[in-house]
Amino acid sequence: MSTVKLHDKTFVKSITNEEICQEIKRVADAINRDYAGKRPVLLGVLNGCFMFAAELLKNLDVECEISFVKLSSYQGTNSTGVVREVLGLTDSIAGRDVIIIEDIVDTGYTMQNMLETLGTRDPASIQIASLFLKPARLKVDVKYSVFTIPDRFIVGFGLDYDGLGRNLPDIYDVEE
């Protein structure tokens, strides 16, 4: 499919699944180098990260654990700027290296909130791995970025538009 219609918007394919998986492998290789001999805790941010987290884990050689939290700051196609924690972390991360797995870092408000919250739990380190990064509005440091994109709305590979499109294997840009 070169285009898809979700709710009231049309989206055009921009990144294929093959390209996504190839670039995730590149980021996994960097994590494998940086965490050799360590056992990081990967902390996935639901719902959007599930496909990225699964593909990333398939390419990691380091021993690691994974857990998930559910946070949200989006309504429709816009960030509300207000982060709501829906489902929190119950495992201890004290003294552990933590890698937050996020689908997209837009403004960074969600990550800023998460870094502050996790920082109170005494981790050894915290880094962010994001499938997509929008540097134009960024407020946090992201060490591992798969794709850097302009400030545009995308769906697919776990990212949605009002609940739809997460199942698409490719990435689609909104058609203006």
N, C-alpha and C positions, 0 to 999 in steps of 0.2 A: 504494500500500500504506500503510495507516495503522499497521500493526504488522508486525514481522518477528521470526522466531525464529532466533537464532544460538546454536549449541551448546545450553546449558541455560537460556538467558535469553530473555525476550521484551522487545522494544524498541518504543516508541511514537513515531511521527513528531512532531517538535517544531519543526523549522525547514525550510521548503521550499527547494528549489534556487534558485528565483527570489529569495527573501529573501537567501540566501547570496551570490549573484552581485551583487545590488544593494549589499550592504554591503561586499563586496570592492572594488567600483568606488569607493566612498567612501574606503577606505583607499588605493587606488591614486592617487586624486586628491591626497591628502595627500602621498604619496611623490613624485608628479610636482612638486608645489610645492616641497617641501623639497630635492629633488635636481636642480632645474632647472640646466642647465649643467654638471652633474657626470656621472660614469659609474660608478654603484655596481656592486659585485659582489653579486649575490643568492646566498646560500648556503642551499640547501634542505636540511632535515633529513629524510632518508628513514626509513621508508617513508611515513609519514602525510602529508607536505606535498605530495605530487605533484599532487593536484587543486587545492589552494589555490595552489601556485606557478604552475601552468598558467593558472588564471583570473586571478591577479594580473598575470602577464606580459602577457596579452592586453589589459590595461587600462593598462599603463605606456607613457608617451610618451617618457620619458627614455631616453637610450642606457644600456644595462645589459648585464651579462654574468651568466650563471648557472652555478653549479657545485653539487655535492651532496656531503653526507657522510651516513653512516649511523651513528646513535647509538641506544642503547636503554637505558631504565631501567624498563620495564614488564614485568610477568609477569601475565597474566590481566587483571584489572581494577584492579590495584594497582601503584603505583610501588615499585620495590625500593629506590630511593635510591642504587643503585650504577649508575653510567654505564659502559657498555661501548662503546668506539669500534670499529665494525666495518669501516668504509671511510672513510679520511681524505681530507683536502684536499691536493691535490698542486700546485695553482696558487699563485703568489705573491700575497699580498694587501698587501704592504708599500706604504704610502702610499695605499692605496685605502680608499674608504668601503664598508663591508660592511653588508648588511642580511640578518640571519639569518631565514629563512622556516621557521616551525614550525607544525605543525598545532594543538597545544594546549600551553599552559604551565600546568602543574598546581602543583607545588611550586616549580619553577624550578631544581631540582638539575641537570637536563640542561643548561639554559641557562647556569647558573653555571659548570659545567665547561667548556662550549664558549667562554664569554667569556674565561675564564682561558687556555685553550689558544690561542685566536685572538689574544689580547692579546700573546703572545710573538712574533707574526709582524709586528709594527709596522704595523698598519692605521692609516689616518688617523682613522677612527671606526668604531664598531660599534653598530648598532641592531637591535632585534628586532621582527619583524612576526609576529603569531600569529593564526591563525584563531579560536581560542578561548583565553580567559584565565579562570582560576579565582582571583580575588583573595583568597579566604579563606586560602589557604596559600602565597601568592606570596612568593618570596625574591629576585626580580630585577625591574628596571625594564623594562617592555615599552612601547615608544613607539607602535607601530602594532598596535592590537587590533581585530579585526573584530567579535567578540562577547564580552561578559563574561557568564559563566554561574555559577550556584551550583556547589558541589562535588558534582557528579553524574557518572555515567559515560555517555558518549555514543558513538555509532558513525555511520558514514556520511561521505561526501565525503572519503574518504581515511583516516578513523579506523576502527580495527578492534577487535574483541573476539576475541582469540586467533586472528588471521589472517583472520577473516571480517568482512564488512560494508564493506570499503573501497570497493567498487564502488557502493554505494548513493548516489544523487544528492542525497538529502535527509539531514537529521540526525535521529537517533532517540535518545531517552532510555531508559535501562534502566527496566523496569517493576518496581517493588518489590513 
